[in-house]
């Protein structure tokens, strides 16, 4: 199984973190690859306040909140997508099992509420309807140079499918409906020296990308041109920059998987503010903010709010 090699080397546990934020932020949801658990943390104190129960999560990677309000978890170890109730924190069902999944790492939703899953081992993106029925291999293996789609796979606010191609080091774009390759949005290397891209977010007309082995956060224009290195390499002990989320508290949260921490940086200038969580983690990789901050349009959130926003813009155009 790919995770036993690639993620032991690069992810060290494949935790994913879901941050429940906004004006009254209260919870961090953390899924641990090694313990196969989903733990809830208080965002102010970093202390454990409970856990999600049930299910057969094995090697959890990407998390996302679906249009139905349920928590979707990529379970790489048994090639499944599992769902949980975000109010009761109880297991709901195994939404997809097998059915062309091959080491699922990331999950997002299109404008029709179809579910798109990135499969690391097969380097594909597979498509399912809202009932979990397989529809197609949306992005064929190797299309556009895709090699190891990672946790940040998402349909962006422009309606295009963005895929962080971990092994090739590029961010690729596809037609979210047909799967046709559109372009290499951000090439590997170049200005900023991006490699091993993991998470992609939009804010302030900029595209923010974590570079895993670069231990930094990079920013690009909406046309893919390099702007700057917002969080410099290793700042605050950042080791393995993976997940990323914006807070209404003016902070940028970044998961540092190699030393199992969630770090905070000022959104004003990228300076290191402090460590949000330093205990009970085992390789945090993907971070989501729920609800989404009002000033942020995020990639990788998969929230109904984003879908509704995109539909509204379409109807008004």
Backbone torsions as a table, in degrees:
resi	resn	phi	psi	omega
1	UNK	NA	135.2	-173.9
2	UNK	-58.9	-38.9	-175.0
3	UNK	-61.5	-33.9	-177.1
4	UNK	-62.9	-20.8	-179.8
5	UNK	-108.7	-60.9	-174.6
6	UNK	-65.1	-44.0	-176.5
7	UNK	-81.3	-26.4	171.3
8	UNK	-63.7	-33.5	-179.2
9	UNK	-79.0	-42.7	-171.9
10	UNK	-104.2	-28.4	-172.3
11	UNK	-109.8	-26.5	178.2
12	UNK	52.3	47.2	172.8
13	UNK	129.5	-21.1	173.2
14	UNK	57.6	42.7	173.5
15	UNK	-75.6	147.7	171.8
16	UNK	-124.9	146.5	-175.0
17	UNK	-123.8	131.8	174.9
18	UNK	-113.6	118.6	-178.5
19	UNK	-98.4	120.0	173.5
20	UNK	-91.8	111.4	-170.4
21	UNK	-132.8	-152.1	-173.9
22	UNK	108.4	-159.6	-176.8
23	UNK	-65.0	-28.9	-178.5
24	UNK	-122.1	55.2	-178.9
25	UNK	-57.1	136.8	-177.0
26	UNK	-140.2	-24.8	-173.5
27	UNK	-134.4	147.2	166.9
28	UNK	-117.6	125.4	175.8
29	UNK	-102.6	123.2	-173.6
30	UNK	-122.1	121.0	175.6
31	UNK	-104.5	124.8	-175.2
32	UNK	-101.3	127.1	-179.5
33	UNK	-62.2	-47.8	-174.4
34	UNK	-71.9	-36.9	-179.6
35	UNK	-93.9	-5.0	178.5
36	UNK	52.5	41.0	-176.4
37	UNK	-129.4	160.8	177.5
38	UNK	-122.0	109.7	-173.2
39	UNK	-107.6	142.8	179.7
40	UNK	-103.1	131.5	179.6
41	UNK	-120.4	146.7	171.5
42	UNK	-76.7	128.3	-174.5
43	UNK	-71.3	-23.7	-178.5
44	UNK	-82.4	-38.2	-175.5
45	UNK	-108.0	-18.8	-177.6
46	UNK	77.3	8.4	-178.4
47	UNK	-86.9	153.2	179.0
48	UNK	-73.3	133.3	179.4
49	UNK	-121.9	4.9	178.4
50	UNK	152.4	-169.4	-180.0
51	UNK	-154.1	161.7	172.1
52	UNK	-84.8	143.9	-172.9
53	UNK	-123.4	155.7	176.9
54	UNK	85.0	-178.4	-179.3
55	UNK	80.3	177.0	-179.9
56	UNK	-130.3	48.8	178.9
57	UNK	-62.8	129.7	179.5
58	UNK	-136.4	103.9	-177.4
59	UNK	75.1	63.8	-177.8
60	UNK	-72.4	135.5	176.2
61	UNK	-121.6	-106.3	-174.7
62	UNK	-66.2	142.8	173.2
63	UNK	-117.9	150.5	172.8
64	UNK	-159.3	152.3	175.2
65	UNK	-97.9	123.9	-176.6
66	UNK	-82.9	169.2	176.1
67	UNK	-59.2	-21.1	178.5
68	UNK	-86.1	0.6	178.4
69	UNK	82.2	4.5	178.2
70	UNK	-91.8	156.6	176.6
71	UNK	-89.6	121.4	178.7
72	UNK	-100.5	133.0	-177.7
73	UNK	-125.8	127.3	174.0
74	UNK	-79.3	117.1	179.8
75	UNK	-106.2	93.9	-171.8
76	UNK	-68.5	-36.3	-173.5
77	UNK	-64.2	-27.9	178.6
78	UNK	-124.4	21.9	175.1
79	UNK	48.4	60.1	179.5
80	UNK	-143.8	161.9	170.3
81	UNK	-117.7	122.6	-177.0
82	UNK	-116.1	150.2	-176.3
83	UNK	-120.1	147.1	-179.2
84	UNK	-134.4	148.5	175.7
85	UNK	-78.7	126.1	-175.1
86	UNK	-81.8	-7.9	176.8
87	UNK	-94.7	-47.5	-179.1
88	UNK	-90.8	-15.2	-179.2
89	UNK	65.9	24.3	-178.6
90	UNK	-102.5	151.1	175.4
91	UNK	-62.2	135.2	178.6
92	UNK	-102.1	-56.8	179.9
93	UNK	-170.3	169.1	168.7
94	UNK	-92.0	102.4	-171.4
95	UNK	-66.5	-44.0	177.6
96	UNK	-136.2	137.3	175.6
97	UNK	-136.8	128.3	-176.4
98	UNK	64.6	-119.1	172.8
99	UNK	43.3	57.8	175.3
100	UNK	71.9	12.2	171.3
101	UNK	-81.0	139.8	-179.8
102	UNK	-145.6	87.5	-174.3
103	UNK	61.4	66.3	179.8
104	UNK	-65.3	131.0	-176.6
105	UNK	-117.7	-35.2	-176.8
106	UNK	-140.3	154.5	-176.0
107	UNK	-141.5	139.8	176.8
108	UNK	-147.1	179.1	-174.7
109	UNK	-134.4	140.6	179.1
110	UNK	-93.3	-176.7	-174.9
111	UNK	-67.8	-16.8	178.1
112	UNK	-99.0	12.2	-179.2
113	UNK	68.5	15.9	171.3
114	UNK	-72.2	152.5	-176.8
115	UNK	-102.2	126.3	179.9
116	UNK	-113.5	128.0	-175.2
117	UNK	-123.3	129.5	173.9
118	UNK	-86.5	130.5	-179.2
119	UNK	-113.5	113.8	-171.7
120	UNK	-65.7	-47.7	-173.8
121	UNK	-67.8	-38.3	-178.6
122	UNK	-91.5	-6.2	-177.3
123	UNK	51.2	52.2	178.9
124	UNK	-131.4	166.7	167.8
125	UNK	-123.7	120.6	-179.1
126	UNK	-104.6	152.3	-172.7
127	UNK	-121.5	136.2	-178.5
128	UNK	-134.2	152.8	175.9
129	UNK	-82.7	-178.7	-174.4
130	UNK	-69.2	-8.6	175.6
131	UNK	-97.9	-1.7	179.3
132	UNK	90.5	8.2	179.0
133	UNK	-79.5	131.9	179.8
134	UNK	-64.5	129.8	179.0
135	UNK	-106.4	-44.9	-177.4
136	UNK	-172.5	165.6	164.9
137	UNK	-88.2	99.9	-173.0
138	UNK	-65.7	-48.8	176.9
139	UNK	-113.3	116.4	-177.4
140	UNK	-71.4	156.2	-179.0
141	UNK	-56.7	125.6	176.9
142	UNK	83.0	-5.9	-178.2
143	UNK	-59.0	125.6	179.9
144	UNK	69.8	9.1	-178.8
145	UNK	90.0	14.0	179.5
146	UNK	-60.7	131.9	-178.2
147	UNK	-151.0	92.0	179.8
148	UNK	85.9	64.1	176.0
149	UNK	-60.6	134.7	-171.2
150	UNK	-112.1	-168.0	-168.5
151	UNK	-61.8	-21.2	-175.2
152	UNK	-87.9	8.9	178.6
153	UNK	-54.5	133.9	-174.6
154	UNK	-162.8	155.2	166.6
155	UNK	-91.5	117.8	-176.6
156	UNK	-79.3	173.1	-179.7
157	UNK	-64.3	-14.8	175.6
158	UNK	-88.5	2.1	178.1
159	UNK	83.6	2.6	179.3
160	UNK	-95.8	154.2	178.8
161	UNK	-90.2	120.3	178.9
162	UNK	-102.7	131.1	-178.4
163	UNK	-128.8	116.6	171.2
164	UNK	-76.6	114.4	-178.1
165	UNK	-93.4	95.7	-169.7
166	UNK	-56.5	-51.2	-174.0
167	UNK	-72.6	-33.0	-179.9
168	UNK	-88.7	-14.4	174.0
169	UNK	79.1	17.0	-177.6
170	UNK	-119.1	160.4	169.8
171	UNK	-105.6	122.0	-173.9
172	UNK	-110.4	152.6	177.5
173	UNK	-123.3	143.3	-178.2
174	UNK	-136.5	158.9	170.8
175	UNK	-69.8	122.1	-173.7
176	UNK	-72.0	-14.3	179.8
177	UNK	-96.1	-46.0	-176.6
178	UNK	-97.6	-20.5	-176.8
179	UNK	82.2	3.2	-179.4
180	UNK	-64.6	138.1	177.9
181	UNK	-68.9	131.4	-179.6
182	UNK	-101.5	-54.4	-179.4
183	UNK	-170.4	167.3	169.1
184	UNK	-87.6	101.0	-174.0
185	UNK	-65.5	-46.4	175.2
186	UNK	-131.5	118.6	-179.9
187	UNK	-77.2	158.9	176.1
188	UNK	-65.9	146.6	178.5
189	UNK	68.3	-136.7	-179.6
190	UNK	66.1	-160.8	177.4
191	UNK	-62.2	130.1	-176.1
192	UNK	94.6	-19.5	177.6
193	UNK	51.3	52.1	179.8
194	UNK	-71.3	138.0	173.3
195	UNK	-150.7	151.6	-179.2
196	UNK	48.1	60.2	178.3
197	UNK	-66.5	141.4	-176.1
198	UNK	-122.6	-59.4	-175.3
199	UNK	-120.7	143.0	-178.5
200	UNK	-128.4	131.4	176.9
201	UNK	-135.8	151.6	172.8
202	UNK	-106.6	136.0	173.3
203	UNK	-162.7	139.5	175.4
204	UNK	52.8	42.5	179.3
205	UNK	58.9	31.9	177.2
206	UNK	-132.0	155.1	175.5
207	UNK	-108.1	123.6	-177.2
208	UNK	-105.8	131.7	-176.6
209	UNK	-134.1	133.2	172.4
210	UNK	-87.2	136.9	176.8
211	UNK	-110.2	109.1	-170.8
212	UNK	-57.9	-68.0	-176.0
213	UNK	-77.1	-6.7	173.1
214	UNK	-83.6	-13.1	177.9
215	UNK	55.7	44.1	-175.4
216	UNK	-154.6	171.1	175.5
217	UNK	-120.1	127.0	-177.5
218	UNK	-110.4	154.2	177.1
219	UNK	-126.6	142.0	-178.4
220	UNK	-133.2	159.2	174.0
221	UNK	-75.4	171.6	-179.9
222	UNK	-67.8	-12.7	174.8
223	UNK	-97.4	5.2	177.8
224	UNK	89.9	0.7	179.6
225	UNK	-75.6	143.4	-177.9
226	UNK	-69.9	135.0	176.2
227	UNK	-106.0	-60.1	-178.9
228	UNK	-166.7	171.3	169.5
229	UNK	-95.9	105.4	-173.0
230	UNK	-75.2	-48.2	172.9
231	UNK	-108.7	114.5	-175.2
232	UNK	-71.3	158.7	-173.9
233	UNK	-55.6	123.2	174.1
234	UNK	77.6	3.8	-175.6
235	UNK	-60.8	128.8	179.3
236	UNK	71.5	14.4	-178.3
237	UNK	89.6	16.1	-179.6
238	UNK	-62.5	119.3	-176.6
239	UNK	-137.6	98.3	-174.9
240	UNK	89.4	68.9	-179.6
241	UNK	-69.0	120.8	-174.9
242	UNK	-131.4	-78.8	-179.7
243	UNK	-80.3	159.1	-177.1
244	UNK	-156.9	140.5	178.1
245	UNK	-153.7	148.1	176.4
246	UNK	-95.9	138.9	177.5
247	UNK	-110.2	152.6	174.0
248	UNK	-70.8	-4.9	177.7
249	UNK	-87.4	7.8	179.4
250	UNK	80.7	18.7	-177.9
251	UNK	-115.2	149.0	169.3
252	UNK	-103.6	122.9	179.5
253	UNK	-98.7	130.6	-179.6
254	UNK	-131.2	130.7	177.3
255	UNK	-84.7	133.3	179.9
256	UNK	-112.6	91.8	-166.2
257	UNK	-73.9	-28.3	-176.0
258	UNK	-69.4	-29.7	176.2
259	UNK	-114.9	14.6	171.6
260	UNK	54.1	58.8	177.3
261	UNK	-136.4	155.7	166.7
262	UNK	-110.5	120.1	-175.0
263	UNK	-107.8	154.8	-179.8
264	UNK	-118.6	138.5	178.2
265	UNK	-131.5	149.9	179.2
266	UNK	-71.9	130.4	176.2
267	UNK	-72.3	-13.1	179.6
268	UNK	-74.4	-38.9	-174.2
269	UNK	-147.3	3.7	178.1
270	UNK	79.5	8.1	-179.8
271	UNK	-72.2	151.0	-179.9
272	UNK	-73.7	130.6	-178.8
273	UNK	-104.3	-43.3	-179.8
274	UNK	167.9	-177.6	179.2
275	UNK	-99.5	120.5	-179.5
276	UNK	-75.6	-44.6	179.5
277	UNK	-140.4	133.4	-179.6
278	UNK	-132.7	1.1	-179.4
279	UNK	-128.7	152.7	174.9
280	UNK	77.1	7.0	179.6
281	UNK	-105.1	156.0	179.0
282	UNK	-145.6	68.6	178.1
283	UNK	87.8	61.2	-178.9
284	UNK	-68.9	133.9	-177.0
285	UNK	-120.7	-50.6	-174.3
286	UNK	-112.1	133.8	-177.9
287	UNK	-123.3	131.9	175.7
288	UNK	-124.8	145.0	177.5
289	UNK	-107.1	124.1	179.5
290	UNK	-135.9	122.0	-3.0
291	UNK	-74.7	163.8	-179.9
292	UNK	-67.6	133.7	176.4
293	UNK	-56.3	145.2	-173.1
294	UNK	-62.8	-24.7	-177.7
295	UNK	-94.0	2.8	-172.7
296	UNK	-114.6	135.7	165.8
297	UNK	-111.9	110.4	-169.6
298	UNK	-100.6	145.7	169.4
299	UNK	-98.0	137.6	177.7
300	UNK	96.6	1.2	-178.1
301	UNK	-84.4	-39.0	179.0
302	UNK	63.5	31.2	-175.1
303	UNK	-92.0	152.4	178.2
304	UNK	-60.8	-31.1	-179.4
305	UNK	-61.7	-38.1	-179.9
306	UNK	-68.9	-41.8	-180.0
307	UNK	-63.0	-43.0	179.5
308	UNK	-64.2	-39.1	179.1
309	UNK	-62.7	-43.0	-179.4
310	UNK	-65.5	-39.9	178.8
311	UNK	-65.6	-39.0	179.9
312	UNK	-63.6	-43.3	179.3
313	UNK	-62.8	-39.6	-179.3
314	UNK	-64.2	-42.2	-177.2
315	UNK	-70.0	-23.3	-179.2
316	UNK	-94.1	-4.7	-176.4
317	UNK	-86.3	NA	NA
